[in-house]
Amino acid sequence: MADGQLSAAPCAPHVSLPTPPAPHPMANPGYGKRSAPSQLPRTERDFAHLPPREASIAAYLDRLPEGADISVKTLAKVLPYGQCALRTALNRLQDAGHLRRGSECVANDEVLLWVTRTFFSRTARDDEWWAAFTRGDVPPERPQRPTRSRAFALLAALGRTAPTLTLSAADCTALEPQVTDWFERGATEAELLHALTDGLPAPVHHPAALVRRRLTDKMPPERVTPAQQRTVLRTLECSECRSPGSAEALIGGRCRPCRGESVAVPAGPGGAVPADGVRGRMNEVRAGLARRSVRPKSR
């Protein structure tokens, strides 16, 4: 009877797990977002100078991967803003120096292809920097220096190769600049180890003094590396009318007509003589023609 009175345990209510956010859509291969070089490390106040809406959009774009589709239509599908608001926000990011739109030539073994890209920089840049970026003159980003340099690490491990050259931490710090000079002259770690450990006397009374002397006496000459010529094919376009132009002409990312500036229109095709100079030009042509009577007769 007791068994008959037992009822089945109530089923736990179905709980729907939250759907993880879908990854941001990517543009076609070769297109989409491109991060500008030499940006400062990410902080919480990277976009504090922007209005709240623009700051939130900039922070979202900053965390997107390379090649992400950041067109207005795609952003309107994933952000709580309409296309008109997003277009205005992107223009303000451009005015603040965080964004530029343009094209870049991508070359492979078969074809040269111009692709449309949006260049984004977490660090605000002025028009002069963007002009240098378009020409390919921006210096490459320097990696952060590690806690212990390459020279210090080699000196600290020197005792593993030659136990008689075991150095203290103070010795490694004192000799570090000399080893750095070797590396700056193009020397490899193998060359350094050979110079320091080959033909050691027995015994070695003062390892640090011996290493310092060999670093000085065997310092290699500077190796001249020919500069590599690098051609960058990149152009920017106006954010309003999409007309291509040089970075110097697109102040703030806009061309002169879209900035409200007048543009002088030539009166004729390139190389044409102005209207007020036609008579003088014709006189010069007539003066250069020789008369028939003074021309030499053909024999």
GUVOVEX-927575 format. One record per residue (C-alpha): residue in three letters; x, y negated, z. Coordinates in Angstrom, 3 decimals. Layout:
N
 residuo        x        y        z
     Ala        X        Y        Z
...
END
This chain:
299
 residuo        x        y        z
     Met    0.000    0.000    0.000
     Ala    2.815   -2.307    0.861
     Asp    4.333   -1.696   -2.514
     Gly    1.053   -2.453   -4.214
     Gln    0.769   -5.778   -2.482
     Leu    4.199   -6.950   -3.668
     Ser    3.965   -9.431   -6.452
     Ala    6.556  -10.093   -9.080
     Ala    9.009  -12.819   -8.311
     Pro    8.053  -16.053   -9.993
     Cys   10.078  -16.784  -13.103
     Ala   12.369  -19.760  -12.930
     Pro   11.110  -22.637  -15.028
     His   12.862  -23.062  -18.344
     Val   15.383  -25.839  -18.149
     Ser   16.576  -27.264  -21.454
     Leu   20.262  -28.077  -21.394
     Pro   21.223  -31.479  -22.730
     Thr   22.331  -31.358  -26.317
     Pro   25.981  -32.357  -26.626
     Pro   26.503  -35.458  -28.728
     Ala   27.113  -34.677  -32.362
     Pro   30.527  -35.671  -33.709
     His   30.648  -38.887  -35.639
     Pro   30.245  -38.367  -39.413
     Met   33.439  -38.383  -41.432
     Ala   33.912  -40.178  -44.734
     Asn   34.973  -38.408  -47.894
     Pro   38.608  -37.271  -47.834
     Gly   40.891  -40.277  -48.216
     Tyr   38.249  -42.858  -47.260
     Gly   36.939  -44.261  -43.976
     Lys   38.635  -45.789  -40.945
     Arg   42.369  -46.345  -40.862
     Ser   44.108  -47.490  -37.672
     Ala   46.549  -50.353  -38.090
     Pro   50.126  -49.716  -36.909
     Ser   51.954  -51.130  -33.872
     Gln   48.937  -51.396  -31.582
     Leu   49.325  -51.972  -27.859
     Pro   48.350  -49.147  -25.455
     Arg   44.635  -48.852  -24.717
     Thr   43.381  -50.713  -21.632
     Glu   39.997  -51.536  -20.127
     Arg   40.184  -55.180  -21.238
     Asp   41.116  -54.747  -24.882
     Phe   37.889  -56.400  -26.046
     Ala   37.036  -58.576  -23.034
     His   37.309  -61.679  -25.224
     Leu   34.396  -60.516  -27.401
     Pro   30.643  -60.822  -26.762
     Pro   29.132  -57.724  -25.081
     Arg   27.647  -56.268  -28.274
     Glu   30.792  -56.739  -30.333
     Ala   32.946  -55.414  -27.475
     Ser   30.920  -52.201  -27.211
     Ile   31.040  -51.640  -30.973
     Ala   34.782  -52.327  -31.061
     Ala   35.389  -49.865  -28.214
     Tyr   33.394  -47.233  -30.096
     Leu   35.324  -47.794  -33.323
     Asp   38.626  -47.688  -31.462
     Arg   37.969  -44.146  -30.245
     Leu   36.888  -42.771  -33.617
     Pro   39.373  -40.537  -35.456
     Glu   41.117  -41.414  -38.693
     Gly   38.821  -41.080  -41.699
     Ala   35.600  -41.632  -39.747
     Asp   32.723  -43.155  -41.706
     Ile   32.236  -46.633  -40.231
     Ser   29.957  -48.038  -42.887
     Val   26.990  -50.063  -41.691
     Lys   24.469  -47.376  -42.676
     Thr   26.319  -44.636  -40.807
     Leu   26.890  -46.750  -37.704
     Ala   23.184  -47.638  -37.600
     Lys   22.368  -43.927  -37.271
     Val   24.564  -43.382  -34.213
     Leu   24.498  -46.762  -32.439
     Pro   21.471  -48.563  -30.964
     Tyr   21.745  -51.441  -33.429
     Gly   20.216  -52.133  -36.799
     Gln   22.132  -52.629  -40.001
     Cys   21.770  -56.415  -39.907
     Ala   23.112  -56.629  -36.349
     Leu   25.954  -54.259  -37.167
     Arg   26.920  -56.219  -40.266
     Thr   27.072  -59.413  -38.187
     Ala   29.078  -57.675  -35.456
     Leu   31.618  -56.294  -37.932
     Asn   32.069  -59.749  -39.436
     Arg   32.746  -61.124  -35.964
     Leu   35.287  -58.375  -35.333
     Gln   36.915  -59.438  -38.582
     Asp   36.966  -63.084  -37.473
     Ala   38.605  -62.011  -34.202
     Gly   41.383  -60.183  -36.087
     His   40.381  -56.601  -35.267
     Leu   39.170  -55.493  -38.696
     Arg   39.841  -55.879  -42.390
     Arg   38.232  -54.244  -45.416
     Gly   40.101  -53.401  -48.580
     Ser   41.461  -50.765  -50.905
     Glu   44.626  -48.682  -50.913
     Cys   46.280  -46.644  -53.642
     Val   46.656  -42.971  -52.739
     Ala   49.031  -40.993  -54.941
     Asn   49.391  -37.256  -55.367
     Asp   51.065  -35.050  -57.939
     Glu   48.308  -35.575  -60.484
     Val   46.612  -38.959  -60.148
     Leu   46.712  -42.436  -58.602
     Leu   43.416  -43.162  -56.856
     Trp   42.217  -46.406  -55.290
     Val   40.112  -45.714  -52.200
     Thr   38.031  -48.089  -50.084
     Arg   39.118  -48.288  -46.474
     Thr   38.391  -50.268  -43.329
     Phe   41.489  -51.053  -41.311
     Phe   40.922  -51.385  -37.553
     Ser   43.309  -52.745  -34.940
     Arg   42.713  -52.540  -31.207
     Thr   45.163  -55.405  -30.893
     Ala   43.812  -58.629  -32.386
     Arg   45.939  -59.852  -35.316
     Asp   46.145  -63.171  -37.126
     Asp   45.977  -63.733  -40.879
     Glu   49.773  -63.801  -41.196
     Trp   50.061  -60.323  -39.655
     Trp   47.363  -58.898  -41.929
     Ala   49.146  -60.424  -44.934
     Ala   52.376  -58.683  -43.895
     Phe   50.443  -55.439  -43.381
     Thr   49.023  -55.681  -46.905
     Arg   52.552  -56.049  -48.304
     Gly   53.815  -53.162  -46.180
     Asp   56.160  -55.410  -44.169
     Val   54.842  -54.549  -40.702
     Pro   57.645  -52.839  -38.738
     Pro   56.896  -49.256  -37.703
     Glu   55.672  -48.613  -34.223
     Arg   58.457  -47.914  -31.772
     Pro   57.891  -44.875  -29.559
     Gln   57.955  -45.465  -25.831
     Arg   61.302  -44.742  -24.259
     Pro   61.209  -41.578  -22.135
     Thr   62.134  -41.628  -18.457
     Arg   65.466  -40.002  -19.266
     Ser   67.120  -40.891  -22.533
     Arg   68.533  -38.430  -25.011
     Ala   72.048  -39.490  -24.012
     Phe   71.390  -38.899  -20.303
     Ala   69.890  -35.470  -21.004
     Leu   72.969  -34.415  -22.988
     Leu   75.336  -35.515  -20.234
     Ala   73.252  -33.849  -17.530
     Ala   73.351  -30.538  -19.420
     Leu   77.026  -30.792  -20.320
     Gly   78.003  -28.455  -17.485
     Arg   76.015  -25.626  -19.064
     Thr   78.288  -25.718  -22.108
     Ala   81.499  -26.432  -20.220
     Pro   81.239  -25.792  -16.438
     Thr   84.402  -27.803  -15.788
     Leu   82.588  -30.927  -17.146
     Thr   79.701  -30.845  -14.702
     Leu   78.738  -34.471  -13.989
     Ser   76.851  -36.143  -11.187
     Ala   73.751  -38.290  -11.707
     Ala   75.843  -41.418  -11.172
     Asp   78.374  -40.255  -13.774
     Cys   75.581  -39.595  -16.304
     Thr   74.144  -43.070  -15.742
     Ala   77.551  -44.716  -16.171
     Leu   78.394  -42.781  -19.355
     Glu   74.926  -43.049  -20.899
     Pro   75.615  -46.275  -22.903
     Gln   78.659  -44.715  -24.615
     Val   76.730  -41.622  -25.679
     Thr   73.914  -43.888  -26.915
     Asp   76.453  -45.678  -29.128
     Trp   77.369  -42.304  -30.658
     Phe   73.746  -41.550  -31.454
     Glu   73.220  -45.013  -32.961
     Arg   76.156  -44.341  -35.301
     Gly   74.434  -41.205  -36.585
     Ala   76.230  -38.567  -34.512
     Thr   74.355  -35.355  -33.713
     Glu   74.268  -33.521  -30.405
     Ala   76.397  -30.735  -31.875
     Glu   79.067  -33.248  -32.930
     Leu   79.061  -34.832  -29.491
     Leu   79.378  -31.507  -27.692
     His   82.242  -30.475  -29.947
     Ala   84.076  -33.751  -29.315
     Leu   83.661  -33.443  -25.539
     Thr   84.281  -29.726  -24.996
     Asp   86.766  -28.666  -27.683
     Gly   90.314  -28.008  -26.432
     Leu   89.733  -28.814  -22.759
     Pro   92.791  -28.812  -20.495
     Ala   92.968  -26.438  -17.581
     Pro   92.180  -27.432  -14.972
     Val   89.988  -30.555  -15.334
     His   90.547  -32.735  -12.272
     His   88.265  -35.658  -13.136
     Pro   85.376  -34.629  -15.489
     Ala   83.841  -38.119  -15.745
     Ala   87.181  -39.759  -16.585
     Leu   87.908  -37.138  -19.246
     Val   84.462  -37.533  -20.836
     Arg   84.791  -41.339  -20.835
     Arg   88.194  -41.155  -22.504
     Arg   87.003  -38.759  -25.215
     Leu   83.890  -40.835  -25.898
     Thr   86.127  -43.875  -26.425
     Asp   88.937  -42.277  -28.430
     Lys   86.728  -40.147  -30.695
     Met   84.012  -42.743  -31.375
     Pro   82.858  -42.135  -35.004
     Pro   82.578  -44.968  -37.534
     Glu   79.210  -46.493  -38.295
     Arg   77.368  -44.616  -41.009
     Val   75.744  -46.867  -43.574
     Thr   72.379  -45.507  -44.634
     Pro   71.014  -46.988  -47.891
     Ala   67.721  -48.749  -47.401
     Gln   64.800  -46.908  -48.897
     Gln   62.626  -48.870  -51.274
     Arg   58.993  -48.406  -50.300
     Thr   56.208  -49.684  -52.514
     Val   52.858  -50.290  -50.858
     Leu   49.801  -50.638  -53.071
     Arg   47.167  -52.206  -50.884
     Thr   44.672  -55.033  -51.304
     Leu   41.959  -56.672  -49.227
     Glu   38.501  -57.848  -50.222
     Cys   36.121  -60.554  -49.072
     Ser   33.677  -59.375  -46.414
     Glu   30.853  -61.429  -47.969
     Cys   31.049  -61.011  -51.760
     Arg   33.469  -58.027  -51.867
     Ser   35.759  -59.852  -54.313
     Pro   39.364  -58.582  -54.112
     Gly   42.088  -61.039  -53.356
     Ser   45.439  -61.551  -51.708
     Ala   45.645  -61.613  -47.937
     Glu   46.820  -65.233  -48.067
     Ala   43.653  -66.256  -49.935
     Leu   41.294  -64.340  -47.628
     Ile   41.530  -66.490  -44.513
     Gly   39.563  -64.742  -41.798
     Gly   38.681  -62.055  -44.317
     Arg   36.658  -64.403  -46.543
     Cys   37.430  -65.981  -49.891
     Arg   37.280  -69.716  -50.545
     Pro   33.744  -69.861  -51.994
     Cys   32.368  -67.835  -49.067
     Arg   34.156  -70.170  -46.654
     Gly   32.435  -73.108  -48.331
     Glu   35.563  -74.483  -49.983
     Ser   35.540  -75.803  -53.530
     Val   37.545  -73.961  -56.146
     Ala   39.004  -75.778  -59.147
     Val   37.772  -74.105  -62.342
     Pro   40.158  -74.337  -65.329
     Ala   38.748  -76.085  -68.409
     Gly   39.918  -73.385  -70.783
     Pro   41.690  -70.088  -71.014
     Gly   45.072  -69.552  -69.429
     Gly   47.826  -71.493  -71.241
     Ala   45.401  -73.845  -73.026
     Val   46.480  -77.464  -73.618
     Pro   44.388  -80.030  -71.667
     Ala   42.021  -82.148  -73.768
     Asp   43.946  -85.345  -73.103
     Gly   47.191  -83.758  -74.314
     Val   46.067  -82.362  -77.667
     Arg   47.142  -85.435  -79.706
     Gly   50.603  -85.518  -78.171
     Arg   51.026  -81.799  -78.719
     Met   50.099  -82.090  -82.400
     Asn   52.628  -84.912  -82.872
     Glu   55.332  -82.670  -81.409
     Val   54.396  -79.893  -83.838
     Arg   54.448  -82.243  -86.837
     Ala   57.820  -83.642  -85.822
     Gly   59.261  -80.147  -85.716
     Leu   58.184  -79.327  -89.270
     Ala   60.737  -80.091  -91.983
     Arg   59.609  -81.757  -95.239
     Arg   59.716  -79.763  -98.442
     Ser   62.170  -82.159 -100.000
     Val   64.783  -81.595  -97.304
     Arg   64.388  -77.848  -97.099
     Pro   67.282  -75.865  -98.647
     Lys   66.439  -74.234 -101.948
     Ser   66.479  -70.496 -102.042
     Arg   69.117  -68.982 -104.367
END
